[in-house]
Each structure stands twice: as structure tokens, then as C-alpha cells.
Amino acid sequence: MKSIIVEDEFPAREELKYFINNFSNIDILAEFDNGLDVLKFIQNNFVDVIFLDINIPQFDGMLLAKTISQFKDKPKIVFITAYKEHAVDAFELDAFDYVLKPYSDDRIKATLKKLEKAEIKNDEIININTTTLGNLTLWKDNKLVVVNIEEIYYCEARERETLVYTKDGQYIYKNSMVEFEKKLTSEKFFKTHRSYIVNVNKIKEIIPWFNSTYKLKLNGIENDIYVSRSKIKEFKKLMNI
């Protein structure tokens, strides 16, 4: 789960970072001390949750939340503020939580736990519905896009996500390659390396490489794919080499 912190007081920001880093699996992408920079950031970056103070400069937290509530793909908003009078407005904006300062250790830990449970439930829903009649639902530019499995050229492991490439560009599957591989039931997909899965029907050239391995070139794709030594024997058999 990806997050940002919006808090103009340094000690409060550091305290929140401590709890997120030590009591959750939530990643902190960035920190901000004003609302205007947040708007610029989330227009170009996907965020799952925003930890948001209300009293911030250049675009206060409540106005920022109202703006975000109009987005098609809305991040969860956790208000962390000293202003209890905004609680009703916050929940009318469908805020995920409203934590009053000064908060106790147990209170913030409970919020983090609730966020992770909500994410697990959301992943289960996506995983149930992600494969339908040969299609996969993947992320691109903060939108879910339906992609036909036949159109996939290759996949690349990237931290906790999987990058999926077609001739039209890059998509994101928000889970590990191990989980993504389970959805590729077709025999045409082969794991050439711990970081790559390739659609063998898209291979244009098989080029001998170092240490008796191969470099693969795919139709219409500039990036090279490599076959690891541990996969050579299986790859040769598959390709009748």
C-alpha cells in the first residue's frame, strides 16, 4: 500500500512516520507540508492512502479532501488533526478515519491495522474478478484497464508489483509476479528468469548470450529479455532448440 504524509509540523510528521514504518507494511512515497504540492503530486502518481492534517498552508486539508473526493480513483484519506469540529464534514467526504491529536499509540496502531485489513479485502475482490474470459484487469494511469491475455508480451517483477507490457505500453498488476503467474494459465507464457515471464509467441529472435544463455528480442518491443542459466534446458525443450 502506498501512502503520502501531509503535515506542516516536522515533529508530528516524524512521529507519524515512526508508527507507519514500524507498525505497518505501508510504504511512504513522499511527505508534504502544503496542499498545493500534494495536488500536483497525486495527478501523476498513484496513492492508496493520504495521512492528512487540516491546518496546512496553500490549500487547507479540508479543501484538499473535497477536491480529491471528485477523483474517479480516490485514495483513502486519514485525517490526523487537532480540530475535532471538522469530523462531521470529514465523514461526509467519506474519510477513512479521523484521528485527533494528541493521539495515543493504540489509536494510531488501530488505524494502521484497519487500513491493512481494508487493503487485503480489496485485493481479494480484485483477485476474484481480475480474470474473466481471457482478460486481466490491470492499472494504467490511475485507472483499471481490461487487457486481453493474448496481448501480453512480457512481465517484469518490480518490488511488490508486476509490470505488464503489451505493444501499447506498460500496465501494473498490484501484486507479486508469483501471484500474477497463477493467472497466466496458457502454456505460451514461460518464466525465463526470476524477474521475467515472456509470451513465447511474441519472440522474434533468440540470440546466444554469455555463459551459454540467451537474449530474446520480441516483436515490436525494444527491451531485451534474458533467459537465466537455470531455465536454459527447459527453454530449449519448449522452443525445440
Buried (B, 14 or more C-beta within 10 A) or exposed (E): BBBBBBBBEEEBBEBBBEBBEEBBEBBBBBBBBBBEBBBEBBEEEBBBBBBBBBBBEBBBBBEBBEBBEEEEEBBBBBBBBEBEEBBEBBEEBEBBBBBEEEBEEEBBBBBBEBBBEBBEEBBEEBBEEBBEEEBBBBBBEBEEBEBEBEBBBBBBBEEEBBBBBBEEEEBBBBBBBEBBBEBBEEEBBBBBBEBBBBBBEBBEEBEEEEEEBBBBBBEEBEEEBBBBEEBBEEBEEEBEE
